[in-house]
Amino acid sequence: MKKTPEQSEVEKALNQLISIVVGAKFAKESDYLQDRPRERVQKCLELALAEYGQASSLLQDSPPEAKAKLAQVHRKLDSLQSLIVLATFSEETA
């Protein structure tokens, strides 16, 4: 099914937001899903959860650094949850 110009613009906007929220590393790792933003956000959520786990494991060795990293990843996860809502809505209205 061919996308309308509006759908393409929404997809482009979502991809830009995803890239900003997750950073270059995760953006590159999920780049193959650019034509499926909701799936891309899901992939980034998985990557961010793994990052959260890694930061949690550092709590005993370096509490201040680990706490800062955990806060950063928590903000990323919150933003990705918001992007899931937008991506799902854009699919439903397509």
Number of C-alpha atoms within 10 A of each C-alpha: 3 6 10 10 9 10 15 13 12 17 21 15 13 23 24 13 15 25 19 13 19 22 12 12 10 19 22 12 13 21 15 10 16 18 13 15 26 23 16 24 28 16 17 23 21 13 17 19 16 13 16 20 13 14 21 15 13 16 15 9 9 11 14 12 13 19 15 12 19 20 14 13 20 16 13 22 21 12 17 21 15 12 21 20 12 16 21 13 12 16 14 8 7 9
